[in-house]
């Protein structure tokens, strides 16, 4: 890794993922066995947990990196790379779950949204962008 590179790797197999799956399926079992809920309701909860269980088994990884020249990301369904020189500003939009979406406004006017699954926590992300002299705007992303 070159000098001055910031790198974040997110793994699907985490304590938070296991806890979310256990809570979802535990709630379904409680509803079915403890409260006598309709099996259709509990089936919906079990089915809702299947994608998370699949990700936990596969342990999919996502990566976000800011090198001295580029900002890049890699997620299970794609990847992208942007030259830092072409980034005019970064837009951080905070969500209710305390994460943040990242949109990059480029010199040619395009707005690129970085996949949420590869991003670090919002405060680390903002610090990494500011350390590379990228202007950060908080709040709503501009349309376009």
WOUR-V588800 format. One line per field, one symbol per residue. ss: DSSP state (~ for helix, > for strand, _ for the rest). psi: psi as a letter, one per 20 degrees, with the letter a starting at -180 (. if undefined). burial: 1 if it has 24 or more other C-alpha atoms within 12 Angstrom, else 0. A space follows every 50 residues. Layout:
ss=???
psi=???
burial=???
This chain:
ss=_____>>>>>>___~~~~~~~~~~~~~~~~~~~~____~~~~~~~~~~~~ ~~~~~~~~__>>>>>>___>>>>>>__>>>>>>~~~>>>>>>>>_____> >>>>>>____>>>>_~~~___~~~~~~~~~~___>>>>______
psi=pqpjppppppqhnrhgggggghgghgggggggghikrphhghhggghhig hggghhghlqqqppporhhqpqqprhjarrppphhiogrpoooqrhjjrp qpppprhjiqopppphiiqaqhhgggghghhjkppppqbqqqq.
burial=00000111111100001000100110110000000000000100110010 01100100011111111101111110000011010011111110000001 11111000000111111111110011011001011110000000
